[in-house]
Amino acid sequence: MPERYVLVRWPDGEAQRIYSPSTVVEDFFAVGQRMAVGDFVATSRAALTEAGERVRRAYGFPCGNAARSLASVEARAAAQPAGDVLVEGIEP
């Protein structure tokens, strides 16, 4: 499967590179997009769940790396629940 990385900047200025096992994240995020932290977490959950399901349909098991990516996003968001997340890029 063609993997992608979503590059984001959190409200505190920290950057994060989020792994997805599928290009489906391109349906959920766009470069330059700003989202409130809560909205970003919800969108990440939808995107990474779909990406993991695509792996499950293709290989018979969900993608553990997609689940770890989501856990990382949720942990960051818990530490800074206010402000906007900026999508800086999507790369292969």
C-alpha atoms as one frame of an Amber mdcrd trajectory, in Angstrom:
protein
   0.000   0.000   0.000   1.276   3.507  -0.706   1.997   5.117   2.636   1.822
   8.821   3.430   3.045  11.121   6.182   0.985  14.092   7.308   3.189  16.917
   8.569   1.508  19.119  11.161   2.348  21.997  13.467   0.690  21.979  16.896
  -0.441  25.148  18.730   2.719  25.102  20.861   4.849  25.279  17.701   5.999
  21.662  17.785   6.003  19.724  14.516   4.791  16.148  14.148   5.075  13.661
  11.288   2.093  11.303  11.328   2.310   7.961   9.522  -0.551   6.529   7.469
  -0.368   3.216   5.609  -2.685   4.591   2.935  -3.225   7.603   0.701  -6.743
   7.897   2.166  -5.411  10.648   4.461  -5.357  12.885   1.384  -9.172  12.716
   1.460  -9.188  14.114   5.006  -6.341  16.653   5.085  -5.074  19.401   2.793
  -1.858  21.392   2.933  -2.504  24.741   4.607  -5.594  23.478   6.427  -6.092
  24.727  10.000  -8.259  22.813  12.430  -9.102  23.195  16.099  -7.285  20.538
  18.126 -10.500  18.609  18.852 -11.509  18.642  15.197  -8.020  17.545  14.191
  -8.176  14.573  16.571 -11.609  13.547  15.272 -10.464  13.841  11.652  -7.249
  11.950  12.423  -9.284   9.204  14.069 -11.505   8.865  10.995  -8.577   8.982
   8.543  -6.308   6.575  10.402  -9.153   4.157  11.160 -10.011   4.038   7.461
  -6.326   3.604   6.579  -6.014   0.735   9.058  -9.168  -0.881   7.673  -7.774
  -0.733   4.141  -4.781  -2.718   5.388  -7.114  -5.179   7.123  -9.110  -5.709
   3.932  -5.937  -6.261   1.911  -3.921  -8.358   4.377  -6.368  -9.714   6.935
  -5.186  -7.640   9.905  -5.330  -3.920  10.763  -2.238  -1.729  10.666  -0.610
  -1.405  14.063   1.370   1.628  12.914  -1.845   3.493  12.095  -3.108   2.756
  15.606   0.183   4.012  17.075  -0.065   7.183  14.982  -3.540   7.839  16.334
  -2.387   7.230  19.907   0.425   9.736  19.378  -2.004  12.364  18.034  -4.346
  11.809  20.978  -1.495  12.133  23.483  -0.315  15.417  21.934  -3.854  16.765
  21.908  -4.364  15.892  25.577  -1.337  18.030  26.440  -2.637  21.049  24.493
  -6.384  20.917  23.944  -6.762  24.539  22.768  -5.644  26.229  19.566  -5.313
  25.183  15.949  -3.282  22.480  14.250  -1.798  23.437  10.864  -1.318  20.807
   8.162   2.049  21.765   6.658   2.425  18.951   4.189   1.600  15.473   2.983
   4.474  13.415   1.675   5.146   9.886   0.453
